[in-house]
């Protein structure tokens, strides 16, 4: 298969699809889509190779674009498997984001505790006065 239109026709047959179905999926009228197959060197089809690879993730993009290599990638996954992996990845990312927010909250809390500790240590070392419940200072007396 020397040309891109030939390779796409091959995939359409392999995937038991049709040009009509692809045209509808890509939002292109049937006559326009068929015209893509007759344009010089399939330039109009070249713009659709990425979308074809999204539609059929097991198709080798290199093969589709250049004709080099094998039509299918060595490891094939279904669209459902990709969707499940994406959902799992999104869940892990959400968990990491939540952990990062919690770490930042704890870091802030620790910084405040350290500040209070330094203040109290300074007061103890300097023999500073303490405040009673009314907020008035009074000296420690024995």
N, C-alpha and C positions, 0 to 999 in steps of 0.2 A: 504494500500500500504506500504509494508514493506521495499522495496528496492528503491534506487535512480533510477535505470532504470525504475521501475514501475511508479514512480512519474513523470519522464520525459515523458514517454509514455502517461500518463494521461493528462499532459499539452499539448502535441502534438495534442491529440484528441480534447481537450477543445478549443484550439486555431485554430482548423481546419488547422493544418499544417502537416508536414510529416518529417520523419527522413531525407529524401533526401534534403528537404529545409534547415533543420538545418545544415546538413553536409556542404552544399554549403555556408551557412552564416558563418560558423565557419572555412571555408577553409580546410575541412577534406574530404578525399575521402569517398565515400559511403561505400565501404567494411570496411574501417578502423573504420568509425563511428558506423556501425552496430556491429563491433567487441567490441566496448566499452560497449555495452549493455550485452555482454556475459562474460566480464572479471569478475574475482572474486570481489564481493561486489561493482562493478561499480566504481572502483578507477579512471579509466581514465575519467569517466563522472564527477567525483567530481571536477576536474580541470575546468570544464565548467559551474559550477553552477552560478558563478558571471556573466558570459556572458549571460546566460539564463535569469537571473534577469534583466540585462540591456535590453535585447530584449523584455521581458515582465515585465515591472516595477510593475505591479499589483500583481505579484507572491510573496508570502512570502518566503524569503530566508531561514528562520528557518525551515519552512515546507519542502522546497525542499531538504535541507541538512539532516534533521533529521527525517522528517515525523511527527513532533509534531506540533500541532496547526492546523490552517486552511490553505488551499492552497492559498488563496488570502488575501491580506492585506485588512483591514477594509475600507480604503479610496482608491478608485481606480482612477488613472489619466492616461490619454492617453499619448503616447510619444509626441504628438503635444503639450499637456498642459505643459509637462516638458520642452520641447524646448522653448515654449513661456515664461515660468517662468525664464529659464536660460538666455534668451535674455534680459528680463526685469532686472534681477539681474546684468547682465553685463553692461547694460546702466546706472543703478544706480551707479555701481562701477566707471564707467568712469566719471560720473558727480561728484562723491565724489573726485576722483583724480584731476579733473580740479579745484574744489573748494579748495582743499588742496594746489595746485600749486599757485592759486591766493592768498590764505592766506599767503603763504610764501613770495610771491612777495610784498604784502602790508606790511608785517612785516618788510621786508628789507627796504622798502621805509620809513616806520615810524622810524626805527632805524637811517636812514640817516638824516631825518628831526630833530630828537632829537639831533643828534650830531651837526648839524648846529645851532640849537637853543642854545645849551650849548656854542658853540663857540661865537656866537653873544652876548649872555648874558655876557660872560666873557669880551668881548671887551667893551661892554657898561659900565660894572661895573668898569673896570680898566681904563676907559677913553682912551683906546687905539686908535691909529690912524686909519683912514679909507683909503682906496685905491681909487684913481681916476680912470678914465676910461683907462688911460695908464698903470695902474698897479703900479704907484709910490705912496709911502706913503706921506701923508701930514697931519698935525695936524689940528683938528677942530678949526676954529677961528671964532670969532663973530665980 
